[in-house]
Amino acid sequence: MSTRPVRIGVQLQPQHAPEYGLIRDAVLRAEDAGVDIVFNWDHFYPLSGDPDGAHFECWTMLGAFAEQTERVEIGALVTGGGYRNPDLLADMARTVDHISGGRLVLGIGGGWFQKDYDEYGYEFGTAGSRLNLLRDNMVRLTTRLRKLNPLPTRDIPILIGGGGERKTLRLVAEYADIWHSFSDLETLARKNAVLAEHAAAVGTDESRIERSLAWPGVEKAPAYRAAGVSLFTVGVSGPDYDLGELIRAIRWRDEVNPEQVAGLA
């Protein structure tokens, strides 16, 4: 079982919300409910429902989230690794970090939704080429973060999403503070072992890397916690942004983190 306190995130998927005010309201309601992290995602089109439905852009929203919120961490789950010049992305992240007072989580992945690439003029390539690009971009991004003036307010936590055992988990071992996976329990156990091997190869303590997963529901969450997951994220889409399942997840968190709840009393 993870010794980390359980944290609950919400991914407010910026799809099917014809007015930005619906997203702004959902961010406010999520923070008031006690969520730990508010994520969006970095796509240009909806991933479900009407494929050409209403949608808003990721990083512009994160700047707004930073001004609107006071307590929660914020970030993308996850930024498409091939959409932006990595030096520019580092500067964007540093700026949102400052706007938020040090609450940004920099989520990044290799990218996978071909329509995003085709419609916006990016080269889609192959899964392998996108991960190779992410590898090269991580070098540039982390180097740029150390050169900016002013520097970020803190070492911005990096979240890497994906489960490729040869390339992605190697990048997780080298760069990530949080690893977001999409695994069942059996697969998670195998990939945890692979991550430990990569971490040993690059001289990283793999126990420092927080394990993150989509919320599996109250019934399954204890088993994933026992397998080392401490960050669970509930996905919610517009236009209604129903937070009922998020509230159930937060209540479960407070049951398994009694010392944290007591400390806030």
C-alpha positions as CSV (number, residue, x, y, z in Angstrom):
1,M,0.0,0.0,0.0
2,S,1.2,3.5,-0.8
3,T,2.3,5.5,2.3
4,R,1.3,8.7,0.5
5,P,-1.9,10.4,1.5
6,V,-4.7,9.8,-1.1
7,R,-5.3,12.8,-3.3
8,I,-8.3,13.3,-5.5
9,G,-8.2,15.2,-8.8
10,V,-11.0,16.1,-11.3
11,Q,-10.5,16.4,-15.0
12,L,-12.9,19.0,-16.2
13,Q,-13.0,18.0,-19.9
14,P,-13.5,21.2,-21.9
15,Q,-15.9,19.6,-24.4
16,H,-19.6,20.3,-25.1
17,A,-19.5,23.5,-23.0
18,P,-20.9,26.2,-25.4
19,E,-20.0,29.0,-22.9
20,Y,-16.8,29.2,-20.9
21,G,-18.8,30.3,-17.8
22,L,-19.9,26.6,-17.5
23,I,-16.2,25.6,-17.0
24,R,-15.5,28.5,-14.7
25,D,-18.4,27.5,-12.5
26,A,-17.3,23.9,-12.4
27,V,-13.8,24.9,-11.3
28,L,-15.3,26.9,-8.5
29,R,-17.6,24.1,-7.4
30,A,-14.7,21.6,-7.5
31,E,-12.5,23.7,-5.3
32,D,-15.3,24.3,-2.9
33,A,-16.0,20.6,-2.7
34,G,-12.4,20.0,-1.5
35,V,-10.7,18.5,-4.6
36,D,-6.9,18.5,-4.5
37,I,-6.1,19.0,-8.2
38,V,-8.2,20.5,-11.1
39,F,-7.1,19.2,-14.5
40,N,-8.3,19.9,-18.0
41,W,-7.0,18.1,-21.1
42,D,-5.0,19.2,-24.2
43,H,-7.2,18.4,-27.2
44,F,-8.7,20.6,-29.8
45,Y,-11.9,18.6,-30.4
46,P,-14.3,16.6,-28.3
47,L,-13.3,13.0,-27.7
48,S,-16.9,11.8,-27.3
49,G,-20.3,12.9,-28.6
50,D,-20.4,15.4,-31.5
51,P,-16.8,15.3,-32.9
52,D,-17.1,18.9,-34.0
53,G,-18.9,20.1,-30.8
54,A,-18.0,23.0,-28.5
55,H,-14.4,22.9,-27.2
56,F,-11.9,25.2,-25.6
57,E,-8.1,25.3,-25.6
58,C,-6.1,23.9,-22.7
59,W,-3.3,26.3,-21.7
60,T,-5.4,29.5,-22.0
61,M,-7.8,28.0,-19.5
62,L,-5.0,27.1,-17.1
63,G,-4.1,30.7,-16.9
64,A,-7.7,31.5,-16.0
65,F,-7.8,28.6,-13.5
66,A,-4.7,30.0,-11.8
67,E,-6.3,33.4,-11.3
68,Q,-9.7,31.9,-10.2
69,T,-8.5,29.4,-7.6
70,E,-6.8,29.8,-4.3
71,R,-5.9,26.3,-3.0
72,V,-6.0,23.6,-5.6
73,E,-3.2,22.5,-7.9
74,I,-4.0,22.8,-11.6
75,G,-2.7,21.2,-14.7
76,A,-3.3,19.4,-18.0
77,L,-4.0,15.7,-18.0
78,V,-2.0,15.8,-20.3
79,T,-0.4,18.3,-22.6
80,G,0.2,16.9,-26.1
81,G,4.0,16.5,-26.4
82,G,4.1,17.5,-30.1
83,Y,1.8,20.5,-30.1
84,R,4.2,23.2,-28.9
85,N,7.8,24.2,-29.0
86,P,9.2,22.8,-25.8
87,D,11.0,26.0,-24.8
88,L,7.8,27.9,-25.3
89,L,5.9,25.3,-23.3
90,A,8.4,25.7,-20.4
91,D,7.9,29.5,-20.5
92,M,4.1,29.0,-20.5
93,A,4.4,26.6,-17.5
94,R,6.6,29.0,-15.6
95,T,4.2,31.8,-16.2
96,V,1.2,29.8,-15.0
97,D,3.2,28.6,-12.1
98,H,3.8,32.3,-11.0
99,I,0.2,33.3,-11.7
100,S,-1.0,30.5,-9.4
101,G,1.5,31.1,-6.7
102,G,3.2,27.7,-7.3
103,R,0.3,25.4,-7.9
104,L,0.9,24.1,-11.4
105,V,1.5,20.4,-12.2
106,L,3.1,20.1,-15.7
107,G,1.4,17.1,-17.2
108,I,2.7,15.9,-20.6
109,G,2.4,12.9,-22.8
110,G,3.3,11.7,-26.3
111,G,-0.1,12.5,-27.9
112,W,-2.5,10.1,-29.6
113,F,-5.6,11.8,-31.1
114,Q,-4.9,12.0,-34.8
115,K,-7.6,14.6,-35.5
116,D,-5.8,17.1,-33.3
117,Y,-2.7,16.8,-35.4
118,D,-4.3,16.7,-38.8
119,E,-6.6,19.6,-38.3
120,Y,-4.0,21.9,-36.7
121,G,-1.2,21.0,-39.0
122,Y,1.1,18.9,-36.8
123,E,2.9,15.8,-38.0
124,F,1.2,12.8,-36.5
125,G,3.9,10.3,-37.3
126,T,3.8,7.0,-35.4
127,A,3.6,6.1,-31.7
128,G,7.3,5.6,-31.7
129,S,8.1,8.9,-33.4
130,R,5.9,10.8,-31.1
131,L,7.6,9.3,-28.1
132,N,11.0,10.0,-29.6
133,L,9.9,13.6,-30.0
134,L,8.7,13.7,-26.4
135,R,12.1,12.4,-25.2
136,D,13.9,15.1,-27.1
137,N,11.4,17.7,-26.0
138,M,11.8,16.8,-22.3
139,V,15.5,17.6,-22.5
140,R,14.7,21.1,-24.0
141,L,11.8,21.7,-21.6
142,T,13.7,20.9,-18.4
143,T,16.8,22.9,-19.6
144,R,14.7,25.9,-20.4
145,L,13.0,25.9,-17.0
146,R,16.4,26.3,-15.4
147,K,17.2,29.3,-17.6
148,L,14.1,31.4,-17.3
149,N,14.1,34.7,-15.4
150,P,12.5,34.7,-13.0
151,L,12.7,31.0,-12.3
152,P,9.6,29.0,-11.4
153,T,8.4,29.5,-7.9
154,R,9.3,25.8,-7.2
155,D,10.5,22.7,-9.0
156,I,7.3,22.3,-11.0
157,P,6.1,18.7,-10.6
158,I,6.1,16.9,-13.9
159,L,3.4,14.3,-14.6
160,I,3.9,12.0,-17.5
161,G,1.0,10.0,-18.8
162,G,1.2,6.7,-20.6
163,G,2.3,3.1,-20.2
164,G,4.8,2.2,-22.9
165,E,7.3,0.0,-21.1
166,R,10.3,0.7,-23.2
167,K,10.1,4.4,-23.9
168,T,7.4,6.1,-21.8
169,L,8.4,4.5,-18.5
170,R,12.0,5.3,-19.1
171,L,11.0,9.0,-19.4
172,V,8.9,8.6,-16.3
173,A,12.0,7.3,-14.4
174,E,14.1,10.2,-15.7
175,Y,11.8,13.1,-15.4
176,A,8.5,12.5,-13.7
177,D,7.3,13.3,-10.2
178,I,3.9,11.7,-11.0
179,W,3.1,8.8,-13.4
180,H,-0.4,8.6,-14.7
181,S,-1.3,5.2,-16.1
182,F,-4.3,3.5,-17.6
183,S,-3.9,0.1,-16.1
184,D,-5.9,-2.7,-14.5
185,L,-4.4,-4.1,-11.3
186,E,-2.4,-6.9,-13.0
187,T,-1.0,-4.6,-15.6
188,L,-0.2,-2.0,-13.0
189,A,1.9,-4.5,-11.0
190,R,3.9,-5.4,-14.1
191,K,4.5,-1.9,-15.2
192,N,5.5,-0.9,-11.6
193,A,8.2,-3.5,-11.8
194,V,9.4,-2.2,-15.2
195,L,9.4,1.3,-13.9
196,A,11.5,0.2,-10.9
197,E,14.0,-1.3,-13.4
198,H,14.2,1.9,-15.4
199,A,14.6,3.9,-12.2
200,A,17.5,1.8,-11.1
201,A,19.2,2.2,-14.5
202,V,19.1,6.0,-14.3
203,G,19.8,6.2,-10.6
204,T,16.3,7.4,-9.5
205,D,14.5,6.4,-6.4
206,E,11.2,5.1,-7.9
207,S,9.4,5.5,-4.6
208,R,9.5,9.3,-5.1
209,I,7.3,8.9,-8.2
210,E,3.6,9.2,-7.3
211,R,1.2,6.8,-9.0
212,S,-1.8,8.3,-10.6
213,L,-4.9,6.7,-12.2
214,A,-8.4,7.5,-13.4
215,W,-10.9,7.1,-10.6
216,P,-12.1,3.4,-10.6
217,G,-15.0,3.9,-8.2
218,V,-15.3,3.5,-4.5
219,E,-15.5,-0.3,-4.6
220,K,-12.3,-0.7,-6.6
221,A,-10.2,2.2,-5.2
222,P,-8.9,0.4,-2.1
223,A,-7.3,-2.3,-4.2
224,Y,-5.5,0.3,-6.3
225,R,-4.4,2.2,-3.3
226,A,-3.0,-1.1,-1.9
227,A,-1.1,-1.4,-5.2
228,G,0.5,2.0,-4.7
229,V,-1.8,4.5,-6.4
230,S,-2.4,7.7,-4.3
231,L,-3.8,10.1,-6.9
232,F,-7.2,9.3,-8.4
233,T,-8.8,11.6,-11.0
234,V,-12.5,11.7,-11.8
235,G,-13.3,12.7,-15.4
236,V,-16.3,15.1,-15.9
237,S,-17.6,16.5,-19.2
238,G,-19.8,19.5,-20.1
239,P,-22.1,21.0,-20.4
240,D,-23.5,20.1,-17.0
241,Y,-20.2,19.1,-15.2
242,D,-22.0,16.9,-12.7
243,L,-19.7,16.5,-9.7
244,G,-21.6,13.8,-7.9
245,E,-19.0,11.1,-8.4
246,L,-16.2,13.5,-7.5
247,I,-17.9,14.2,-4.2
248,R,-18.1,10.5,-3.5
249,A,-14.4,10.2,-4.3
250,I,-13.5,13.1,-1.9
251,R,-15.6,11.5,0.9
252,W,-13.6,8.2,0.4
253,R,-10.3,10.2,0.5
254,D,-11.3,11.7,3.8
255,E,-12.2,8.3,5.2
256,V,-8.7,6.9,4.3
257,N,-6.8,10.1,5.3
258,P,-8.2,10.7,8.7
259,E,-5.0,12.4,9.9
260,Q,-5.3,15.0,7.1
261,V,-8.9,15.7,7.9
262,A,-8.1,16.1,11.6
263,G,-5.3,18.5,10.7
264,L,-7.7,20.7,8.9
265,A,-10.2,20.8,11.8
